[in-house]
Amino acid sequence: MIQKKAIDEIRFLYGQDKTPAITARIEELLKRYTNLKKLNAPQFLSEQDVMLITYADTLQEPDISGLQSLRTFCRARLQDVFSIVHLLPFFPYSSDDGFSVIDYRRVNRPNGDWADVAKLAENFDLCFDLVINHVSASSEYFQKFLAGDETYRDFFIVLDPETDISSVLRPRTSPLLHKFDAVDGPVWCWTTFSADQIDLNFANPDVLLEFLDILLFYVSRGARIIRLDAIAYLWKTLGASCAHLGETHAVVQLMRDLLDIIAPHVILLTETNVPHEDNISYFGDGANEAQMVYNFPLPPLVLHTLTAQNASYLTRWAATLEPPSDRTTYLNFTASHDGIGVRPAADILSESEFNHLVALAEKHGGRVSSKNDQQGIPIPYELNINYFDALNNPSEPADPEIEVRRFLLSQSIALVLRGMPAIYIHSLLGSRGWPAGVQQTGHARTINREKLKLTDVEIQLQDESSLRSRVFQLYCRLIRLRRSQKAFHPNAAQKILNLGDAFFAVLRTSTDNQQTILALHNVTGQNQTVRIDASLLPKTSSNNWLDLITDEPYAIANNELILNLQPYQFTWLKNGS
């Protein structure tokens, strides 16, 4: 059943001597999941696919599980808005709001059970996190390791505390090694992210087999997309950076090989908040690794564009985006549960502009998280702030109409770029930051992870004057509109037009060449007139264009398309109407 390519990857990881036994074990594993292939399942994505990112318990009701409340809300309000729901880790955990997993095969009791997951899957495709780099210190794996259980003896990486680890790339300022009391005495274990998140030792094939089993278990429970959390740091080799190693790529490629055999409808999504070139390396050759990667430079570049009122950096960067094949694409987003990762923009923006983003987050009530560079010097890597607040200072409120328009323009950029959009639930709901939560937990990321009472949310959504209602209604309308346009297919051609610093312009053409949409954004707070030379637009039989958002018609005259845009106005112009 396993192809030669997969066997070569196993050999690369573990050597020739171990390859036959490991291959046989993987083949036995696949036999247990022979029913995963779905007949007539889409093999890729379409313009219909838009993802909602949410915790299972973001919306809460008394005596009701988180998944049941989420399903109630999604079925009532979002069935024609989203096709996919990304459930952030909903398993028993000990810290990091789910990313320190205690048990990968159980649903955390307050969230519900697997039956609740199955009910949500009746209306939406699902994305699950595979938290693959590390496990909770409270997990059975680690507790049995500390107790001396031979099964788990090599599940973790134990080093002498005097070991030279200076070459290791650090995504945090916390120590790489933490001390734990084992049955035979103290041990120092590798902990990339925190003392409660113990890195796994994938040099042990038993660890690989365990997580391949979990991967297929998630597919059997309805996952169409598997998000590989913190995948960049998976494989460790002393003397190396321990990021993006060839062995890590080989593990992702092996997962892809197995899924192509047994569940070809499933998509791998890699989460690597790193510089752009490292990030897109997880596409592999376009056919052998992840089908989708996060477009990590997008959130900070959009933020810079709107706060500097200058689209030049965004325009130049977006013009370089090109997935390696029609079977790969970007996940376009502006906000997530983590915050705004800024390291991917550090090589794009100037130092002063990068520092301005950091200062702006603090001015707007956010926090700044740091990591250590190779010299051990802390540098900002993430802005912990709600995206609406990042654009609109909550301590200096401005015209509410302008604030909403500026925010929705930022979201429009993510909706129109080539790829699949993903929207964090607090962005959809027009939430503001939650600084009180940071004081409660002591964790900066809590600022954008507030738990909401579903009844309060519904009351606010029914109040058309409320910020939550205005953002939600307008945002949902945009998403519905996007889903009905073939020019927004992930594989539809994309051309970035340079119309000056005041504008960000994207020209999309459907795969059948039957539809062209020009998405034009005035990124400034002033009225702007743009004159577009007809030679920049596709040659079609019609000179007429229709703004899909306002239904306002435009026409090319004297070889020019002229538009007058209000502050932060954006238009989606469809040709031929």
C-alpha positions as CSV (number, residue, x, y, z in Angstrom):
1,M,0.0,0.0,0.0
2,I,2.8,2.4,0.8
3,Q,4.5,3.9,-2.2
4,K,8.3,4.0,-2.8
5,K,8.4,7.7,-2.0
6,A,7.1,7.2,1.5
7,I,9.5,4.4,2.1
8,D,12.4,6.7,1.0
9,E,11.2,9.3,3.6
10,I,11.1,6.6,6.3
11,R,14.6,5.6,5.3
12,F,15.8,9.2,5.4
13,L,14.4,9.6,8.9
14,Y,15.4,6.4,10.5
15,G,17.9,4.5,8.3
16,Q,17.8,1.4,6.2
17,D,17.8,-1.1,9.1
18,K,14.7,0.2,10.7
19,T,12.8,1.0,7.5
20,P,11.1,-2.4,6.9
21,A,9.7,-2.7,10.4
22,I,8.5,0.9,10.5
23,T,6.9,0.5,7.0
24,A,5.1,-2.7,8.1
25,R,3.7,-0.9,11.2
26,I,2.4,2.0,9.1
27,E,0.8,-0.4,6.7
28,E,-1.0,-2.0,9.6
29,L,-2.1,1.4,10.8
30,L,-3.5,2.2,7.4
31,K,-5.5,-1.0,7.4
32,R,-7.3,0.3,10.6
33,Y,-8.5,3.4,8.7
34,T,-9.5,2.0,5.3
35,N,-12.9,3.7,5.4
36,L,-11.6,7.3,5.4
37,K,-11.8,7.9,1.7
38,K,-14.9,9.9,0.8
39,L,-16.5,9.3,-2.6
40,N,-17.3,12.5,-4.5
41,A,-15.5,14.7,-1.9
42,P,-13.9,17.8,-3.4
43,Q,-10.2,17.3,-3.9
44,F,-9.3,21.0,-3.3
45,L,-10.9,24.3,-2.5
46,S,-13.2,26.7,-4.3
47,E,-14.4,30.3,-4.0
48,Q,-17.1,28.9,-1.8
49,D,-14.6,28.0,0.9
50,V,-14.2,30.5,3.8
51,M,-13.0,29.4,7.2
52,L,-14.2,30.6,10.7
53,I,-11.5,30.3,13.4
54,T,-12.9,29.8,16.9
55,Y,-12.5,28.1,20.2
56,A,-15.2,25.6,20.9
57,D,-16.2,27.6,24.0
58,T,-16.0,31.2,22.8
59,L,-19.8,31.4,22.9
60,Q,-21.2,30.2,26.2
61,E,-24.6,29.4,27.6
62,P,-25.4,28.1,31.1
63,D,-25.5,24.3,31.3
64,I,-24.8,23.9,27.6
65,S,-21.5,22.6,26.2
66,G,-19.4,24.9,24.2
67,L,-19.8,22.9,21.0
68,Q,-23.5,22.9,21.3
69,S,-23.6,26.7,21.7
70,L,-21.3,27.2,18.8
71,R,-23.4,24.9,16.6
72,T,-26.5,26.8,17.6
73,F,-25.0,30.1,16.5
74,C,-23.4,28.8,13.4
75,R,-26.5,27.1,12.1
76,A,-28.7,30.1,12.8
77,R,-26.4,32.8,11.4
78,L,-23.5,31.4,9.4
79,Q,-24.5,28.5,7.2
80,D,-24.4,30.7,4.1
81,V,-21.3,32.6,5.2
82,F,-18.7,29.9,6.1
83,S,-18.0,26.5,4.7
84,I,-15.3,25.5,7.2
85,V,-15.0,25.8,11.0
86,H,-11.5,25.7,12.5
87,L,-12.0,24.4,16.0
88,L,-8.9,25.5,18.0
89,P,-7.7,22.7,20.3
90,F,-10.8,21.3,22.1
91,F,-9.1,18.5,24.0
92,P,-8.3,18.3,27.7
93,Y,-5.4,20.7,28.4
94,S,-3.3,22.2,31.1
95,S,-2.3,25.6,29.8
96,D,-2.0,27.9,26.7
97,D,-5.8,27.8,26.1
98,G,-5.6,24.3,24.6
99,F,-2.2,24.1,23.1
100,S,-0.8,22.0,26.0
101,V,-2.8,18.9,25.2
102,I,-3.3,16.3,27.9
103,D,-5.3,13.7,25.8
104,Y,-5.4,14.0,22.0
105,R,-8.3,11.5,21.7
106,R,-10.8,13.0,24.0
107,V,-13.0,16.2,23.9
108,N,-12.6,18.5,26.9
109,R,-15.7,17.9,28.9
110,P,-16.9,21.6,29.0
111,N,-16.7,21.6,25.2
112,G,-19.0,18.5,24.8
113,D,-18.1,15.2,23.2
114,W,-17.4,13.6,19.9
115,A,-21.1,13.5,19.1
116,D,-21.2,17.3,19.3
117,V,-18.3,17.5,16.9
118,A,-20.1,15.1,14.5
119,K,-23.2,17.3,14.6
120,L,-21.2,20.4,13.7
121,A,-19.7,18.5,10.8
122,E,-23.2,17.9,9.4
123,N,-23.3,21.6,8.4
124,F,-19.6,22.6,8.0
125,D,-16.3,21.0,7.0
126,L,-14.0,21.0,10.0
127,C,-10.4,21.9,10.7
128,F,-8.6,20.3,13.7
129,D,-5.3,21.2,15.2
130,L,-2.7,18.5,15.5
131,V,-0.5,19.9,18.3
132,I,2.5,17.8,17.2
133,N,5.6,19.5,18.5
134,H,4.9,19.1,22.2
135,V,2.5,17.7,24.8
136,S,1.3,18.8,28.2
137,A,3.5,18.0,31.2
138,S,0.3,16.5,32.7
139,S,-0.2,14.1,29.8
140,E,0.0,10.4,30.3
141,Y,3.0,10.3,27.9
142,F,5.1,12.6,30.1
143,Q,3.9,11.3,33.5
144,K,4.7,7.7,32.5
145,F,8.1,8.9,31.2
146,L,8.8,10.5,34.6
147,A,7.6,7.3,36.3
148,G,10.2,5.2,34.3
149,D,7.7,3.4,32.0
150,E,9.9,1.8,29.3
151,T,7.3,2.5,26.6
152,Y,7.8,6.2,27.0
153,R,11.5,6.2,27.9
154,D,12.5,7.8,24.6
155,F,9.4,9.9,23.9
156,F,11.2,13.1,25.1
157,I,14.6,14.8,24.7
158,V,16.7,14.7,27.8
159,L,20.0,16.7,27.8
160,D,22.7,17.5,30.2
161,P,22.0,21.1,31.3
162,E,25.6,22.0,30.3
163,T,24.9,21.1,26.7
164,D,25.7,23.8,24.1
165,I,22.3,24.7,22.7
166,S,23.4,28.1,21.4
167,S,22.6,27.2,17.8
168,V,18.9,26.5,18.5
169,L,16.5,29.1,17.0
170,R,14.3,30.3,19.9
171,P,10.7,31.4,19.4
172,R,10.4,32.4,23.0
173,T,12.6,34.0,25.7
174,S,11.9,31.2,28.2
175,P,14.6,28.5,28.8
176,L,15.0,25.8,26.3
177,L,15.6,23.2,29.0
178,H,13.5,22.7,32.1
179,K,14.2,20.5,35.1
180,F,11.7,17.8,36.1
181,D,11.8,15.2,38.9
182,A,11.8,11.7,37.5
183,V,11.8,8.4,39.4
184,D,15.5,8.0,38.9
185,G,16.4,11.6,39.7
186,P,16.2,15.0,38.0
187,V,16.1,15.3,34.2
188,W,16.4,18.3,31.9
189,C,13.9,18.2,29.1
190,W,13.6,20.1,25.8
191,T,10.8,22.7,26.1
192,T,10.6,25.0,23.1
193,F,7.6,27.0,24.3
194,S,7.1,26.6,28.0
195,A,7.7,24.4,31.0
196,D,4.3,22.9,30.5
197,Q,4.8,22.0,26.9
198,I,7.3,19.2,26.6
199,D,8.8,18.6,23.1
200,L,8.4,15.2,21.6
201,N,11.3,13.1,20.3
202,F,10.5,12.3,16.7
203,A,13.8,10.5,16.3
204,N,12.0,7.7,18.1
205,P,9.8,6.1,15.5
206,D,7.2,5.1,18.2
207,V,6.5,8.8,18.5
208,L,5.9,9.2,14.8
209,L,3.6,6.1,14.7
210,E,1.6,7.5,17.6
211,F,1.0,10.8,15.9
212,L,0.2,9.3,12.6
213,D,-2.5,7.3,14.4
214,I,-3.8,10.6,15.9
215,L,-3.7,12.2,12.5
216,L,-5.9,9.5,11.0
217,F,-8.1,9.4,14.1
218,Y,-8.9,13.1,13.5
219,V,-9.7,12.4,9.9
220,S,-12.1,9.6,11.0
221,R,-13.8,12.2,13.3
222,G,-14.5,14.5,10.4
223,A,-11.5,16.7,9.9
224,R,-11.1,17.9,6.3
225,I,-8.2,20.2,7.2
226,I,-5.4,19.3,9.6
227,R,-3.5,22.3,11.0
228,L,0.1,21.3,12.0
229,D,0.8,23.5,14.9
230,A,4.4,24.7,15.5
231,I,5.5,22.2,12.9
232,A,8.7,24.1,12.1
233,Y,10.4,23.0,15.3
234,L,9.5,19.3,15.1
235,W,12.9,17.7,14.6
236,K,15.9,18.3,16.8
237,T,19.6,18.0,15.9
238,L,22.2,19.4,18.2
239,G,24.4,21.9,16.4
240,A,21.6,23.0,14.1
241,S,18.9,25.6,14.3
242,C,16.3,22.9,14.9
243,A,13.9,24.8,12.7
244,H,12.8,23.8,9.2
245,L,15.1,20.8,9.2
246,G,15.0,18.4,6.3
247,E,13.6,15.7,8.7
248,T,10.7,18.0,9.6
249,H,9.8,18.4,5.9
250,A,10.1,14.6,5.5
251,V,7.6,14.0,8.3
252,V,5.1,16.4,6.6
253,Q,5.7,14.8,3.3
254,L,5.1,11.3,4.8
255,M,1.8,12.6,6.3
256,R,0.8,13.9,2.8
257,D,1.8,10.6,1.2
258,L,-0.4,8.6,3.6
259,L,-3.4,11.0,3.3
260,D,-3.1,10.9,-0.5
261,I,-3.6,7.1,-0.3
262,I,-6.3,6.9,2.3
263,A,-8.0,10.3,2.5
264,P,-7.1,12.5,-0.6
265,H,-9.8,15.0,0.3
266,V,-7.9,16.0,3.5
267,I,-5.7,19.2,3.4
268,L,-2.6,19.8,5.4
269,L,-2.2,23.4,6.7
270,T,1.2,24.3,8.2
271,E,1.5,26.9,10.9
272,T,4.9,28.4,10.7
273,N,5.1,32.0,11.9
274,V,8.5,32.6,10.3
275,P,10.0,34.7,7.5
276,H,8.2,34.3,4.2
277,E,10.7,32.1,2.4
278,D,10.9,29.6,5.3
279,N,7.1,29.6,5.5
280,I,6.4,28.8,1.8
281,S,9.0,26.0,1.9
282,Y,6.3,23.8,3.4
283,F,4.6,23.8,0.0
284,G,7.4,21.5,-1.0
285,D,7.5,21.0,-4.8
286,G,3.8,21.9,-5.0
287,A,2.6,18.3,-4.9
288,N,4.4,16.5,-2.1
289,E,3.9,18.5,1.1
290,A,1.3,20.9,2.6
291,Q,-1.5,22.1,0.3
292,M,-1.9,25.3,2.3
293,V,0.3,27.6,4.4
294,Y,-0.6,30.7,6.5
295,N,0.1,33.9,4.7
296,F,1.9,35.3,7.8
297,P,3.2,38.6,6.4
298,L,-0.3,39.7,5.5
299,P,-1.6,40.8,9.0
300,P,1.3,43.1,9.8
301,L,1.6,44.5,6.3
302,V,-2.1,45.3,6.2
303,L,-1.8,47.0,9.6
304,H,1.1,49.0,8.4
305,T,-0.7,50.0,5.2
306,L,-3.7,51.4,7.0
307,T,-1.8,53.1,9.8
308,A,0.8,54.6,7.5
309,Q,-1.9,55.3,4.9
310,N,0.6,53.9,2.3
311,A,0.1,50.7,0.3
312,S,3.6,50.6,-1.3
313,Y,5.0,47.8,0.8
314,L,1.9,45.7,0.6
315,T,1.7,46.2,-3.2
316,R,5.3,45.2,-3.8
317,W,5.1,42.2,-1.6
318,A,1.7,40.9,-2.9
319,A,3.0,41.1,-6.4
320,T,5.5,38.3,-5.5
321,L,2.9,35.8,-4.3
322,E,2.6,32.8,-6.4
323,P,1.8,29.3,-5.1
324,P,3.9,26.6,-6.7
325,S,1.0,24.7,-8.2
326,D,-2.8,24.7,-8.6
327,R,-3.0,22.2,-5.7
328,T,-1.6,24.7,-3.2
329,T,-2.7,28.0,-1.8
330,Y,-2.4,30.5,1.0
331,L,-4.6,30.9,4.0
332,N,-5.2,34.6,4.1
333,F,-6.0,36.1,7.5
334,T,-5.5,39.3,9.5
335,A,-6.3,38.1,13.1
336,S,-6.0,34.9,15.0
337,H,-6.1,33.6,18.6
338,D,-2.4,34.4,19.0
339,G,-2.2,38.0,17.9
340,I,-0.3,39.7,15.0
341,G,2.9,37.9,14.3
342,V,5.4,40.6,13.1
343,R,8.6,38.7,12.4
344,P,7.5,37.8,8.8
345,A,7.3,41.6,8.1
346,A,10.7,42.4,9.6
347,D,12.5,41.7,6.4
348,I,9.9,43.7,4.3
349,L,9.4,46.9,6.3
350,S,12.2,49.3,7.3
351,E,13.4,49.1,10.9
352,S,11.6,52.4,11.8
353,E,8.4,51.2,10.3
354,F,8.6,47.9,12.0
355,N,9.3,49.7,15.3
356,H,6.3,51.9,14.7
357,L,4.0,48.9,14.6
358,V,5.3,47.7,17.9
359,A,4.9,51.2,19.4
360,L,1.4,51.5,17.9
361,A,0.2,48.2,19.5
362,E,1.3,49.5,22.9
363,K,-0.3,52.9,22.4
364,H,-3.6,51.2,21.5
365,G,-3.6,49.1,24.7
366,G,-2.0,46.0,23.4
367,R,1.0,44.0,24.6
368,V,4.2,43.0,22.8
369,S,5.6,39.5,23.1
370,S,9.3,38.8,22.4
371,K,11.6,36.0,21.4
372,N,15.4,35.6,21.6
373,D,17.5,36.1,18.5
374,Q,20.7,34.0,17.9
375,Q,22.6,36.2,20.3
376,G,20.0,35.8,23.0
377,I,18.7,39.4,22.6
378,P,14.9,39.7,23.0
379,I,13.2,41.0,19.9
380,P,9.4,41.6,19.2
381,Y,7.7,38.7,17.5
382,E,4.0,39.2,18.2
383,L,1.6,42.0,18.9
384,N,-1.0,40.9,21.3
385,I,-3.9,43.1,20.4
386,N,-7.4,42.8,18.9
387,Y,-7.2,43.7,15.2
388,F,-10.0,46.3,15.4
389,D,-8.1,48.0,18.3
390,A,-4.8,47.8,16.3
391,L,-6.5,49.9,13.6
392,N,-8.6,52.1,15.9
393,N,-7.2,53.4,19.2
394,P,-9.8,52.5,21.9
395,S,-8.6,55.3,24.1
396,E,-9.0,57.9,21.3
397,P,-12.3,57.0,19.6
398,A,-13.0,58.6,16.2
399,D,-15.9,58.7,13.9
400,P,-17.5,55.2,14.3
401,E,-18.4,55.0,10.6
402,I,-14.7,55.6,9.7
403,E,-13.5,53.1,12.2
404,V,-15.8,50.4,10.9
405,R,-15.0,51.2,7.3
406,R,-11.2,51.1,8.0
407,F,-11.6,47.8,9.7
408,L,-13.7,46.3,6.9
409,L,-11.2,47.5,4.3
410,S,-8.5,45.5,6.1
411,Q,-10.7,42.5,5.9
412,S,-11.5,43.1,2.3
413,I,-7.8,42.8,1.4
414,A,-7.7,39.3,2.9
415,L,-10.9,38.3,1.1
416,V,-9.8,39.3,-2.4
417,L,-6.2,38.0,-2.5
418,R,-5.5,34.7,-4.1
419,G,-6.0,31.9,-1.5
420,M,-8.7,31.0,1.1
421,P,-9.8,33.5,3.7
422,A,-9.9,32.7,7.4
423,I,-11.7,34.9,9.8
424,Y,-11.2,34.9,13.6
425,I,-14.5,34.9,15.4
426,H,-13.7,38.1,17.4
427,S,-13.1,39.9,14.1
428,L,-16.4,38.7,12.7
429,L,-18.2,39.9,15.8
430,G,-16.5,43.3,15.9
431,S,-15.0,42.6,19.4
432,R,-12.7,45.0,21.1
433,G,-9.7,43.9,23.2
434,W,-10.1,42.3,26.6
435,P,-7.3,43.8,28.8
436,A,-9.1,42.6,32.0
437,G,-8.5,39.1,30.8
438,V,-4.8,39.7,30.6
439,Q,-4.9,40.8,34.3
440,Q,-6.8,37.7,35.2
441,T,-4.5,35.2,33.5
442,G,-1.2,37.0,33.3
443,H,-0.9,36.0,29.6
444,A,-0.7,38.7,26.9
445,R,-2.6,36.5,24.3
446,T,-5.7,36.5,26.5
447,I,-6.5,40.0,25.2
448,N,-8.0,38.5,22.1
449,R,-9.5,35.4,23.6
450,E,-12.5,36.6,25.5
451,K,-15.3,34.1,26.3
452,L,-18.7,35.6,25.4
453,K,-22.2,35.0,26.6
454,L,-24.2,33.9,23.6
455,T,-27.3,35.7,24.9
456,D,-25.4,39.0,25.2
457,V,-24.0,38.5,21.7
458,E,-27.5,37.9,20.3
459,I,-28.8,41.0,22.0
460,Q,-26.0,43.1,20.6
461,L,-26.4,41.7,17.1
462,Q,-30.1,42.6,17.2
463,D,-29.2,46.2,18.0
464,E,-28.4,47.7,14.6
465,S,-26.6,50.7,16.2
466,S,-24.1,48.5,18.1
467,L,-20.6,48.1,16.9
468,R,-20.9,44.3,17.0
469,S,-24.0,44.4,14.8
470,R,-22.6,46.8,12.3
471,V,-19.4,44.9,11.8
472,F,-21.1,41.5,11.8
473,Q,-23.8,42.4,9.3
474,L,-21.5,44.1,6.8
475,Y,-18.8,41.5,7.2
476,C,-21.2,38.6,6.5
477,R,-22.5,40.4,3.5
478,L,-19.0,40.8,2.1
479,I,-18.3,37.1,2.6
480,R,-21.5,36.0,1.0
481,L,-20.7,38.2,-2.0
482,R,-17.2,36.8,-2.2
483,R,-18.5,33.2,-2.2
484,S,-20.6,33.9,-5.3
485,Q,-17.8,35.1,-7.5
486,K,-15.8,32.7,-9.5
487,A,-13.0,35.2,-9.9
488,F,-12.2,34.6,-6.2
489,H,-11.4,30.9,-6.7
490,P,-8.1,30.1,-4.9
491,N,-6.6,29.3,-8.3
492,A,-8.0,32.3,-10.2
493,A,-5.3,34.4,-11.7
494,Q,-4.1,37.4,-9.7
495,K,-2.5,40.6,-10.8
496,I,-1.4,43.4,-8.4
497,L,-1.8,46.9,-10.0
498,N,0.5,49.7,-8.8
499,L,-1.8,52.7,-8.8
500,G,0.1,54.8,-6.3
501,D,0.7,54.7,-2.6
502,A,-2.9,55.6,-1.7
503,F,-4.4,52.5,-3.3
504,F,-4.1,48.7,-3.1
505,A,-5.5,47.1,-6.2
506,V,-6.0,43.4,-7.1
507,L,-7.2,42.1,-10.4
508,R,-8.6,38.6,-10.3
509,T,-9.7,36.5,-13.3
510,S,-11.7,33.3,-13.0
511,T,-10.1,30.0,-14.1
512,D,-12.5,29.9,-17.1
513,N,-11.6,33.5,-18.1
514,Q,-15.3,34.4,-17.9
515,Q,-15.2,36.8,-15.0
516,T,-12.8,39.6,-14.0
517,I,-13.0,41.5,-10.7
518,L,-10.9,44.6,-9.8
519,A,-10.8,45.1,-6.0
520,L,-9.7,48.6,-5.3
521,H,-8.9,50.0,-1.8
522,N,-8.3,53.6,-0.8
523,V,-6.0,53.1,2.2
524,T,-6.0,56.7,3.3
525,G,-8.3,58.9,5.4
526,Q,-8.8,61.3,2.5
527,N,-10.9,61.4,-0.6
528,Q,-8.9,60.1,-3.5
529,T,-9.4,60.0,-7.3
530,V,-7.8,57.2,-9.2
531,R,-7.4,57.1,-12.9
532,I,-6.7,53.6,-14.3
533,D,-5.3,53.3,-17.8
534,A,-7.4,50.9,-19.8
535,S,-4.2,49.1,-20.9
536,L,-3.8,47.8,-17.3
537,L,-7.2,46.1,-17.5
538,P,-8.1,42.9,-19.5
539,K,-9.2,43.3,-23.0
540,T,-12.9,42.3,-23.0
541,S,-16.0,43.0,-25.1
542,S,-17.4,45.4,-22.4
543,N,-16.2,48.8,-21.2
544,N,-18.7,48.6,-18.3
545,W,-17.9,47.8,-14.7
546,L,-20.2,47.3,-11.7
547,D,-19.3,47.8,-8.1
548,L,-20.7,44.6,-6.5
549,I,-20.8,46.3,-3.1
550,T,-22.8,49.4,-4.0
551,D,-24.3,48.4,-7.4
552,E,-22.8,51.6,-8.8
553,P,-21.9,51.4,-12.5
554,Y,-18.7,52.6,-14.0
555,A,-17.4,52.8,-17.6
556,I,-14.2,53.2,-19.4
557,A,-14.1,56.5,-21.3
558,N,-11.2,58.0,-23.2
559,N,-9.2,54.8,-22.4
560,E,-9.5,55.5,-18.6
561,L,-11.5,54.1,-15.7
562,I,-12.0,56.9,-13.2
563,L,-13.2,56.5,-9.6
564,N,-13.6,58.9,-6.7
565,L,-13.2,57.0,-3.5
566,Q,-14.1,58.3,0.0
567,P,-11.8,57.7,3.0
568,Y,-11.1,54.0,3.4
569,Q,-13.6,53.1,0.7
570,F,-13.1,49.9,-1.2
571,T,-14.9,48.6,-4.3
572,W,-15.2,45.2,-6.0
573,L,-15.7,46.0,-9.7
574,K,-17.0,43.3,-11.9
575,N,-16.4,43.6,-15.6
576,G,-19.2,43.3,-18.2
577,S,-22.2,44.4,-16.1
